């Protein structure tokens, strides 16, 4: 079987999958043995999801661009419906309603919303000229605003990430600057309403979590000497994850401790997902961390080259939107792990332990490679 499309991206997918297997096995070793009595439990689970993710990648790789173009408009109402169902009857963890269970499988609907937003905006920005702002409002501002608000209910950082991606697509598509300005003012007004409703009625509990994390991060350098014992303990509890990640990063040095020799995996609550990059640096050093970062940046560069060769706005916007989403999410994860940003909960694409996230990332990579294949045949 001869695969078409960007060969560098194919290689990056394989390398990230291999890194994932090694990193998840190492980071979950001690914790999994304590909980499941077998240190292979999460390894088998991760390999299963990686294989399923790669299967979906191949399926989406073979789907013609025309099919994506037809289904893209339906993606937005479908995603909004899933998010609404999640809020009403979804699975809640730490006050976050992000998951639903279908046929025994737990699905993170926010991950689906990411691809839905990009596909929908790519299609609408291709066939609509938007001569009046009223038209732009009904086709872009209203549906995108509803989707981002619903995502914001379950995850503030994910909602902000989608807002950034949406704004980027508008700029790349050449939308009138005043439309973007009006949209920004509307978004600001909606955000004020959301914050106010949370203060009065507690409708967006994840806002409190986000503000607490930001507050802890901004106060991390303040002296703890003048604090009482109780205040000091509460501050340590709030910054525990970030502190443990910093220790992992600092102890890794240039070349790391070696595969399987992490000590912070026993202290970090989620070393195989939210803080897997810190474990990679601890075991493989700054060199290993730099290699992972390089792979994501190389992927983005190759995707930008694909977008530049696209014959239609839909294909170009789809590729640049998906690749930007993957790259920014990776950068957010890395910056959190090295202590530059407060904790956001973003996983490392194709590396962190996951079910829905791995599957959605596989679909995203498959769509990008599908466009790349079409570009080679000049049929996009």
ROPA-595465 format. One record per residue: x, y, z of N, C-alpha, C in turn. Coordinates in steps of 0.05 Angstrom, whole numbers, padded with zeros to 5 digits, always signed. Each point is the difference from the previous one (the first is absolute). Example, Ala and Ser with C-alpha at 12.3 -4.5 7.8 and 13.67 -1.06 7.14 Angstrom:
<rs>
+00264-00114+00156-00018+00024+00000+00018+00024+00000/-00007+00021-00014+00016+00024+00001-00015+00022+00014/
</rs>
This chain:
<rs>
+00017-00024+00000-00017+00024+00000+00017+00025+00000/-00003+00017-00020+00016+00024-00002-00016+00024+00010/+00010+00012+00021-00014+00023+00012+00008+00026-00014/-00019+00016-00006+00005+00026-00011-00002+00021+00022/+00002+00025-00007-00001+00021+00020+00028+00006+00010/+00002+00019+00018+00026+00009+00010+00014-00022+00016/+00022-00010-00009+00014-00022+00013+00012+00008+00026/+00008+00025+00003+00011+00009+00025-00021-00002+00022/-00025+00008-00006-00021-00001+00020-00006-00030+00007/+00001-00017-00019-00004-00029+00005+00022-00009+00020/+00024+00008-00004+00022-00008+00018-00004+00012+00028/-00009+00025+00001-00005+00013+00026-00021-00014+00016/-00022-00009-00014-00021-00015+00013+00011-00026+00013/+00017-00014-00016+00011-00025+00010+00019+00005+00024/+00016+00021-00001+00019+00006+00021-00015+00009+00026/-00021+00016-00003-00015+00009+00023-00014-00024+00013/-00010-00019-00016-00013-00024+00011+00020-00017+00015/+00024-00002-00010+00021-00016+00013+00008+00013+00027/+00003+00027-00001+00007+00014+00025-00023-00003+00020/-00024+00000-00009-00023-00003+00017+00001-00027+00016/+00005-00021-00015+00001-00027+00013+00021+00000+00022/+00024+00010-00007+00022-00001+00020-00006+00018+00023/-00010+00025-00005-00005+00019+00021-00022-00009+00019/-00022-00009-00012-00023-00009+00017+00007-00024+00017/+00015-00019-00012+00008-00024+00015+00017+00008+00024/+00020+00018-00005+00018+00008+00021-00014+00017+00022/-00016+00019-00009-00012+00019+00019-00022-00013+00017/-00012-00021-00011-00023-00013+00015+00008-00024+00015/+00026-00008-00001+00009-00025+00011-00008-00004+00029/+00009+00018+00017-00004-00004+00029-00029+00004+00008/-00013+00021-00010-00028+00005+00007-00018-00022-00009/+00004-00010-00024-00017-00021-00010+00003-00026+00015/+00025-00006+00008+00004-00025+00015-00014+00002+00027/+00000+00024+00012-00014+00003+00026-00030-00003-00003/-00011+00010-00022-00029+00000-00004-00011-00026-00013/+00015-00009-00020-00010-00023-00016+00015-00026+00004/+00022+00001+00016+00016-00023+00005+00015-00010-00025/+00000+00016-00021+00015-00007-00024+00010+00025-00014/+00026+00002-00005+00010+00025-00012-00004+00000-00030/-00014-00019-00011-00006-00001-00029-00028+00010-00006/-00016+00005+00020-00028+00007-00004-00004+00024-00018/+00012+00023+00008-00003+00024-00017+00016-00001-00025/+00021-00016+00000+00016-00004-00025-00017-00013-00021/-00014-00022+00007-00018-00014-00019-00022+00019-00009/-00011+00015+00019-00022+00018-00007+00010+00022-00019/+00024+00011+00005+00011+00020-00018+00006-00011-00028/+00011-00023-00001+00006-00012-00026-00025-00006-00015/-00021-00008+00014-00026-00005-00013-00011+00025-00012/+00001+00022+00015-00011+00025-00010+00018+00012-00022/+00026-00004+00002+00018+00009-00022-00007-00015-00026/-00003-00026+00002-00007-00016-00024-00027+00009-00012/-00019+00005+00018-00026+00009-00009+00002+00028-00012/+00016+00017+00012+00005+00027-00010+00013-00001-00028/+00019-00018-00004+00013-00003-00026-00019-00011-00021/-00018-00018+00009-00020-00011-00018-00018+00022-00010/-00009+00017+00019-00017+00023-00008+00016+00020-00018/+00025+00003+00006+00017+00017-00017+00000-00010-00029/+00003-00026-00004-00001-00012-00027-00027+00004-00013/-00021-00004+00016-00027+00003-00011-00005+00029-00010/+00007+00019+00018-00003+00029-00007+00019+00008-00022/+00023-00013-00002+00019+00006-00021-00012-00007-00028/-00016-00021-00001-00011-00009-00026-00027+00014-00007/-00011+00015+00019-00026+00013-00006+00006+00024-00018/-00014+00003-00022+00004+00023-00018-00006+00026+00013/+00013+00021-00008-00004+00027+00011-00029+00009-00005/-00012-00009-00022-00028+00008-00005-00019-00010+00021/+00006-00022+00012-00017-00010+00022+00002+00018+00024/+00024+00008+00007+00004+00018+00023-00014+00026-00005/+00001+00009-00026-00013+00026-00006-00031-00003+00003/-00011-00023-00007-00029-00003+00003-00009-00003+00029/+00016-00013+00016-00007-00006+00028+00007+00023+00019/+00017+00018-00009+00010+00021+00018-00022+00018+00012/-00020+00006-00016-00022+00018+00010-00015-00014+00022/-00004-00027-00002-00014-00015+00020+00016-00003+00026/+00026+00004-00002+00018-00004+00023-00007+00018+00023/-00007+00025-00006-00005+00020+00021-00025-00007+00016/-00024-00004-00012-00023-00007+00016+00003-00026+00015/+00014-00019-00012+00005-00026+00013+00017+00004+00025/+00021+00016-00002+00017+00005+00023-00014+00015+00022/-00016+00020-00008-00016+00015+00020-00019-00019+00015/-00014-00018-00015-00018-00019+00012+00014-00018+00020/+00024-00010-00007+00016-00017+00017+00008+00015+00026/+00008+00025-00003+00009+00015+00023-00024+00006+00019/-00023+00006-00012-00024+00004+00017-00007-00025+00015/+00001-00023-00014-00006-00025+00013+00020-00006+00023/+00026+00007-00005+00020-00004+00020-00005+00016+00025/-00009+00025-00003-00006+00017+00023-00024-00011+00016/-00020-00010-00015-00024-00009+00014+00003-00028+00012/+00011-00019-00016+00002-00027+00010+00027-00013-00003/+00021+00016-00002+00026-00011-00003+00013-00008+00026/+00023-00012-00002+00016-00009+00023+00016+00023+00011/-00002+00005+00027+00013+00022+00013+00024-00010+00016/+00023+00013-00003+00024-00005+00016+00011+00027+00008/+00003+00003+00027+00010+00026+00011-00017+00024-00011/-00026-00003+00001-00019+00021-00008+00001+00006-00030/+00015-00016-00015+00002+00005-00029-00017-00020-00015/-00019+00010-00016-00017-00017-00017+00012-00001-00027/+00016-00020-00006+00015-00001-00026-00005-00026-00015/-00011-00020+00013-00001-00027-00011-00028-00011-00002/-00005-00016-00021-00024-00015-00002+00008-00029-00005/-00018-00018+00006+00005-00029-00005-00019-00011-00021/+00011-00010-00022-00015-00012-00021+00010-00028-00005/-00018-00019+00002+00006-00028-00005+00024-00009+00017/+00001+00010+00025+00021-00008+00019+00026+00015-00004/+00002+00019-00019+00024+00015-00005-00003+00028+00009/+00019+00010+00016-00001+00028+00010+00012+00018-00021/-00016+00021-00008+00008+00018-00021+00002+00029+00011/+00022+00013-00005+00004+00028+00008-00011+00017-00023/-00024+00011+00004-00013+00015-00021+00014+00026-00007/+00016+00011+00018+00015+00024-00006+00020-00005-00022/+00011-00024-00001+00019-00007-00021-00013-00001-00027/-00024-00010-00001-00016+00000-00025-00006+00028-00009/-00006+00017+00019-00007+00028-00006+00024+00015-00014/+00024-00008+00007+00024+00013-00012+00000-00004-00030/-00003-00025-00009+00000-00005-00029-00025+00011-00013/-00022-00001+00013-00025+00010-00011+00002+00030-00006/+00011+00015+00019+00002+00029-00004+00018+00006-00024/+00022-00013-00002+00019+00005-00022-00012-00007-00027/-00013-00024-00002-00012-00009-00025-00022+00019-00008/-00017+00007+00019-00023+00018-00006+00010+00027-00010/+00018+00012+00014+00010+00027-00007+00014-00001-00027/+00015-00022-00005+00014-00002-00026-00020+00000-00023/-00022-00014+00003-00020-00002-00021-00015+00026-00004/-00009+00012+00022-00016+00025-00001+00017+00022-00012/+00025+00002+00009+00018+00021-00010+00007-00003-00029/-00004-00025-00010+00005-00005-00029-00023+00010-00017/-00025-00005+00007-00022+00005-00018-00016+00026+00006/+00006+00013+00023-00015+00024+00006+00018+00025-00002/-00010+00021-00013+00015+00024-00004-00004+00020+00023/-00022-00002+00014-00007+00017+00023+00002+00030-00007/-00019+00008-00017-00001+00028-00008-00011+00018+00023/-00016-00013+00018-00011+00015+00023+00008-00015+00026/+00003+00015+00021+00007-00012+00026-00022-00017+00010/-00025+00007-00006-00023-00016+00009+00003-00029-00010/+00008-00003-00024+00004-00027-00012+00023-00014+00014/+00022+00015+00005+00023-00011+00014-00007-00009+00028/-00018+00016+00013-00008-00006+00027-00014-00027+00001/-00020-00004-00018-00016-00024+00001+00016-00025-00008/+00019+00003-00018+00015-00023-00010+00025-00007+00017/+00012+00021+00012+00025-00005+00014-00002+00007+00030/-00006+00025+00006+00000+00009+00028-00018-00017+00018/-00025-00003-00008-00020-00014+00016+00007-00029+00005/+00003-00017-00021+00006-00028+00005+00026-00005+00013/+00021+00015-00008+00027-00004+00012-00001+00009+00029/-00014+00023+00005-00002+00009+00028-00014-00019+00018/-00022-00013-00010-00014-00019+00016+00018-00024+00006/+00014-00010-00020+00017-00023+00004+00022+00006+00020/+00014+00022-00003+00022+00007+00018-00011+00004+00029/-00023+00012+00003-00012+00003+00026-00005-00027+00014/-00011-00019-00016-00005-00026+00011+00026-00015+00007/+00020+00003-00016+00026-00012+00006+00012+00013+00025/-00004+00027+00002+00010+00015+00023-00012-00011+00026/-00025-00009-00001-00013-00011+00024+00016-00024+00011/+00011-00016-00017+00015-00023+00009+00030+00004+00004/+00011+00019-00015+00028+00006+00001+00006+00028-00009/+00009+00017+00017+00006+00028-00007+00023+00001-00020/+00021-00015+00004+00023+00001-00018-00007-00010-00027/-00017-00021-00002-00008-00010-00026-00017+00020-00015/-00018+00014+00015-00016+00021-00013+00017+00023-00011/+00020+00008+00016+00018+00022-00010+00016-00010-00023/+00009-00025+00000+00015-00011-00023-00017+00001-00025/-00025-00008+00001-00017+00001-00023-00005+00028-00010/-00002+00019+00019-00004+00028-00007+00024+00010-00016/+00024-00008+00008+00025+00008-00014+00000-00012-00028/-00006-00025-00002-00001-00014-00026-00020+00014-00018/-00024+00005+00010-00020+00013-00016+00008+00028-00010/+00012+00015+00018+00010+00027-00008+00022-00002-00022/+00017-00020+00003+00022-00004-00019-00011-00007-00028/-00021-00017-00001-00012-00007-00025-00013+00024-00013/-00012+00017+00015-00013+00024-00011+00021+00019-00012/+00023+00002+00013+00021+00017-00010+00012-00011-00026/+00006-00026+00001+00012-00013-00024-00019+00001-00024/-00027-00003+00006-00019+00001-00022-00005+00028-00011/+00012+00020+00012-00003+00027-00010-00027+00013+00006/-00013-00008+00022-00025+00012+00008+00005+00030+00006/-00020+00016-00006+00003+00029+00005+00007+00006+00029/+00019+00018+00004+00010+00006+00026-00022+00010+00019/-00019+00016-00011-00021+00010+00018-00018-00023+00010/-00003-00021-00017-00016-00023+00009+00014-00013+00024/+00026-00003-00002+00016-00012+00022-00002+00017+00025/+00001+00027-00004-00002+00018+00023-00027-00002+00013/-00021+00000-00016-00027-00003+00011-00003-00026+00015/+00011-00022-00012-00002-00026+00013+00015-00001+00027/+00023+00014+00001+00016+00002+00024-00016+00014+00022/-00013+00022-00007-00017+00015+00019-00023-00017+00010/-00013-00015-00017-00021-00017+00008+00010-00022+00018/+00023-00012-00007+00012-00020+00017+00007+00010+00027/+00011+00025+00001+00006+00012+00026-00025+00004+00017/-00022+00009-00012-00025+00004+00014-00011-00026+00011/+00002-00021-00017-00010-00027+00009+00017-00010+00023/+00026+00005-00001+00018-00009+00021-00007+00013+00027/-00006+00026-00002-00009+00015+00024-00025-00013+00012/-00019-00006-00018-00025-00013+00009+00006-00027+00013/+00018-00016-00012+00007-00026+00011+00012+00002+00027/+00019+00019+00003+00013+00004+00026-00020+00010+00021/-00018+00018-00008-00020+00010+00018-00019-00022+00009/-00009-00017-00019-00019-00021+00006+00013-00021+00018/+00026-00003-00002+00014-00019+00017+00003+00011+00028/+00005+00026+00002+00002+00013+00027-00027-00001+00014/-00022+00004-00015-00026+00002+00013-00013-00028+00004/+00003-00017-00019-00014-00026+00001+00018-00025-00002/+00026+00004-00004+00018-00022-00002-00005-00018-00025/-00007+00013-00022-00008-00016-00024+00025-00011-00015/+00023+00012+00004+00024-00010-00013+00022-00006+00021/-00003-00023+00014+00018-00006+00022+00029-00003-00009/+00005-00007-00025+00028-00003-00009+00015+00027+00000/-00015+00022-00001+00012+00026+00002+00014+00004+00026/-00012-00010+00022+00012+00002+00026+00026-00015+00001/+00000-00024-00012+00024-00017-00001+00022+00014-00015/-00007+00012-00023+00019+00014-00017+00012+00024+00015/-00017+00015+00013+00010+00024+00015+00018-00008+00023/-00007-00023+00014+00016-00009+00022+00028-00009-00010/+00000-00013-00023+00026-00009-00011+00017+00024-00008/-00013+00020-00013+00015+00024-00008+00010+00015+00024/-00017+00002+00021+00009+00014+00024+00023-00014+00013/-00001-00026+00002+00022-00015+00012+00026+00003-00016/-00003+00000-00027+00023+00003-00017+00013+00028+00003/-00017+00021+00001+00010+00027+00002+00013+00006+00027/-00008-00015+00021+00010+00004+00027+00022-00020+00007/+00010-00015-00019+00018-00022+00006+00027+00011+00011/+00008+00024-00008+00025+00011+00008-00001+00016+00025/-00024+00004+00011-00003+00015+00025+00011-00015+00024/+00010+00014+00019+00012-00014+00023-00022-00013+00017/+00006-00024+00009-00018-00015+00017+00006+00002+00029/+00021+00016+00007+00009+00002+00027-00021+00013+00018/-00014+00020-00010-00020+00015+00016-00027-00014+00001/-00003-00022-00014-00025-00014+00000-00003-00018+00025/-00025-00005+00008-00004-00019+00022+00004-00028-00011/+00001-00019+00019+00005-00028-00008-00023-00010-00019/-00025+00007+00007-00022-00008-00016+00001+00013-00028/+00006+00026-00001+00002+00014-00025+00022-00011-00018/+00023-00007+00013+00022-00011-00015-00007-00027-00011/-00014-00016+00015-00008-00027-00009-00019+00002-00024/-00019+00019+00002-00020+00003-00022+00015+00009-00025/+00020+00018+00003+00015+00009-00023+00016-00023-00013/+00012-00016+00017+00015-00024-00010-00019-00019-00015/-00024-00004+00011-00019-00018-00012-00009+00010-00028/-00004+00026-00002-00008+00012-00026+00021-00002-00021/+00025+00001+00008+00022-00001-00020+00015-00026-00001/-00012-00021+00013+00014-00025+00003+00008-00012-00027/-00019-00002-00019+00005-00012-00026+00023+00015-00015/-00003+00026+00000+00021+00016-00014+00027-00002+00013/+00000-00001+00027+00026-00003+00014+00013-00027-00006/-00016-00021+00000+00011-00027-00006+00011-00001-00029/-00014+00013-00018+00009+00001-00028+00026+00015-00003/+00003+00021+00015+00025+00015-00001+00023-00016+00010/-00005-00016+00021+00021-00017+00011+00009-00021-00021/-00020-00011-00014+00006-00019-00021+00017+00012-00022/-00008+00024-00008+00015+00014-00022+00028+00007+00008/+00003+00011+00024+00027+00008+00010+00018-00024+00004/-00011-00022+00010+00016-00024+00005+00008-00015-00025/-00013+00006-00022+00007-00014-00025+00026+00008-00012/+00008+00026+00005+00025+00009-00011+00000+00000-00031/+00024-00004-00011+00003+00001-00029-00007-00026-00014/+00009-00022+00012-00004-00026-00012-00021-00018+00015/-00009+00009+00023-00020-00015+00015+00011-00023+00017/-00018-00012+00015+00007-00022+00018+00001-00027-00014/-00013-00001-00023-00002-00025-00015-00028-00011+00000/-00007-00016-00020-00027-00011-00002-00008-00016+00024/-00024+00006+00010-00011-00015+00023+00011+00008+00027/+00016+00021+00001+00013+00008+00026-00012+00025+00012/-00023+00008-00009-00013+00023+00012-00008-00005+00029/+00003+00020+00017-00009-00002+00028-00025+00016+00004/-00004+00021-00016-00023+00017+00004-00026-00012-00010/+00002-00022-00015-00024-00014-00009-00016-00010+00024/+00014-00004+00022-00014-00010+00024-00013+00022+00016/+00006+00025-00007-00011+00023+00015-00021+00016-00016/+00004+00001-00026-00019+00015-00017-00026-00015-00003/-00023+00013+00004-00026-00013-00002-00006-00012-00027/+00008+00013-00022-00005-00010-00027+00025+00002-00017/+00021-00016+00007+00025+00002-00015-00002-00011-00028/-00021-00016-00006-00002-00012-00026-00019+00016-00019/-00011+00022+00010-00017+00016-00017+00007+00030+00001/-00009+00014+00021+00004+00028+00002+00029+00008+00003/+00017-00017+00011+00028+00007+00005+00020-00020-00012/-00008-00011-00022+00018-00020-00012+00025+00012-00012/-00001+00025-00008+00024+00013-00011+00021+00004+00021/-00009+00006+00025+00019+00002+00022+00015-00026+00005/-00015-00022-00002+00012-00027+00004+00020-00006-00023/-00007+00008-00024+00018-00004-00023+00026+00015+00004/-00001+00025+00010+00024+00015+00006+00016-00013+00022/-00014-00009+00021+00014-00012+00023+00015-00025-00009/-00011-00016-00018+00013-00024-00009+00019+00003-00023/-00007+00019-00018+00016+00003-00025+00014+00027-00001/-00004+00017+00020+00014+00025+00002-00011+00021-00019/+00015+00023-00001-00008+00022-00018+00002-00009-00029/+00018-00019-00006+00003-00010-00027-00026-00014-00009/-00011-00017+00018-00025-00014-00007-00023+00019-00003/-00002+00020+00018-00021+00020-00002+00002+00016-00025/+00025+00007-00008+00004+00016-00025-00008-00016-00024/+00004-00026+00000-00007-00017-00023-00031+00000-00003/-00014-00003+00023-00029+00000-00001-00011+00027-00011/+00011+00021+00011-00008+00027-00009+00006+00004-00030/+00023-00010-00009+00007+00003-00028-00020-00015-00018/-00009-00023+00009-00019-00016-00017-00026+00016-00004/-00010+00013+00021-00025+00016-00003+00005+00024-00018/+00022+00014+00003+00006+00023-00016+00004-00008-00029/+00014-00023-00005+00003-00010-00027-00026-00007-00013/-00018-00012+00016-00026-00007-00009-00015+00025-00009/+00001+00021+00016-00014+00025-00007+00011+00012-00026/+00027-00001-00002+00012+00011-00024-00008-00015-00025/-00001-00026+00002-00008-00016-00023-00030+00004-00007/-00016+00004+00021-00028+00005-00005-00004+00027-00013/+00016+00020+00008-00002+00026-00012+00007-00002-00030/+00019-00016-00007+00008-00004-00028-00023-00013-00015/-00013-00019+00012-00023-00013-00013-00022+00021-00005/-00006+00016+00020-00021+00021-00002+00007+00019-00022/+00026+00006-00003+00008+00019-00021-00004-00011-00028/-00001-00026-00003-00004-00012-00026-00029-00007-00007/-00018+00004+00019-00028-00007-00004-00012+00018-00021/-00019-00012-00015-00013+00015-00022-00026+00014+00009/-00011-00008+00023-00025+00011+00010+00003+00010+00028/-00015+00021+00007+00001+00011+00028-00007-00021+00021/-00020-00017-00006-00008-00020+00020+00023-00018+00009/+00015-00011-00020+00022-00018+00006+00022+00015+00015/+00006+00024-00008+00022+00015+00013-00008+00007+00029/-00024+00010+00004-00009+00007+00027-00003-00024+00018/-00008-00023-00011-00003-00025+00015+00028-00009+00010/+00019+00000-00017+00027-00008+00007+00013+00019+00021/-00002+00025-00006+00013+00020+00018-00014+00000+00027/-00026-00003+00000-00015-00001+00025+00007-00024+00017/+00000-00024-00012+00006-00024+00015+00029-00001+00009/+00018+00008-00017+00028+00000+00008+00006+00020+00022/-00013+00023-00002+00004+00021+00021-00012-00010+00027/-00023-00013-00001-00012-00012+00024+00020-00019+00013/+00010-00019-00015+00018-00021+00010+00025+00013+00012/+00012+00019-00015+00025+00012+00008-00003+00017+00025/-00021+00017+00000-00004+00017+00024-00006-00017+00024/-00016-00021-00003-00006-00018+00023+00026-00012+00011/+00017-00008-00018+00026-00012+00008+00017+00021+00015/+00001+00025-00011+00015+00021+00013-00011+00007+00027/-00026+00001+00003-00012+00005+00026+00007-00021+00020/-00001-00025-00008+00008-00022+00018+00029+00003+00008/+00017+00006-00019+00029+00002+00006+00005+00024+00018/-00012+00023-00005+00005+00023+00016-00011-00003+00029/-00022-00015+00003-00010-00006+00027+00020-00018+00014/+00010-00020-00013+00018-00020+00012+00026+00012+00009/+00010+00021-00014+00025+00012+00008-00004+00025+00017/-00025+00005+00008-00006+00021+00019-00003+00028-00011/-00004+00003-00026-00003+00026-00012-00029+00010+00002/-00019-00019-00001-00029+00006+00001-00013-00015+00023/-00022+00010+00011-00015-00015+00020-00012-00026-00012/-00007-00018+00018-00011-00026-00009-00026+00004-00016/-00001-00013-00023-00023+00002-00018-00014-00026-00004/+00014-00023+00003-00013-00026-00004+00001-00010-00029/+00015+00014-00017+00002-00008-00028+00020-00024-00002/-00008-00020-00015+00017-00023-00005+00020+00006-00022/+00020-00017-00002+00020+00003-00022-00010-00017-00023/-00007+00012-00023-00012-00014-00022+00016-00025-00010/-00014-00022-00001+00010-00026-00009+00020-00013+00019/+00006+00013+00023+00019-00011+00019-00013-00007+00026/-00015+00019+00012-00013-00004+00026-00019-00024-00001/-00003-00013+00023-00020-00021+00003-00028+00012-00006/-00015-00014-00016-00027+00010-00006-00016-00018-00017/-00026+00005+00001-00018-00015-00017-00011+00019-00022/-00018+00017+00008-00012+00019-00019+00021+00018-00013/+00019+00010+00016+00020+00019-00011+00017-00014-00021/+00008-00025+00005+00016-00014-00020-00016-00005-00026/-00025-00007+00004-00017-00006-00023-00005+00025-00017/-00006+00022+00013-00005+00025-00014+00026+00010-00014/+00022-00003+00014+00026+00008-00013+00005-00017-00024/-00006-00026+00001+00004-00017-00023-00017+00009-00023/-00025+00008+00005-00018+00010-00020+00012+00026-00012/+00010+00018+00017+00011+00025-00010+00024-00004-00018/+00018-00018+00008+00024-00006-00016-00009-00013-00027/-00021-00017+00002-00010-00013-00024-00011+00020-00020/-00015+00021+00010-00011+00020-00017+00022+00017-00014/+00021+00006+00016+00022+00016-00012+00014-00016-00021/+00004-00026+00005+00013-00017-00020-00018-00005-00025/-00026+00001+00005-00019-00003-00022+00003+00024-00019/+00002+00024+00012+00003+00024-00016+00027-00001-00015/+00021-00009+00014+00026-00003-00012-00001-00019-00024/-00014-00022+00003-00003-00019-00022-00015+00013-00024/-00021+00015+00007-00015+00013-00021+00016+00022-00014/+00017+00014+00015+00017+00021-00012+00020-00012-00019/+00010-00024+00007+00019-00013-00018-00014-00007-00027/-00026-00008+00002-00015-00006-00024-00014+00024-00012/+00003+00023+00014-00013+00025-00009-00030-00003-00004/-00013-00012+00021-00029-00005-00002-00015+00011+00024/+00013+00018+00015-00013+00010+00024-00020+00022-00006/
</rs>
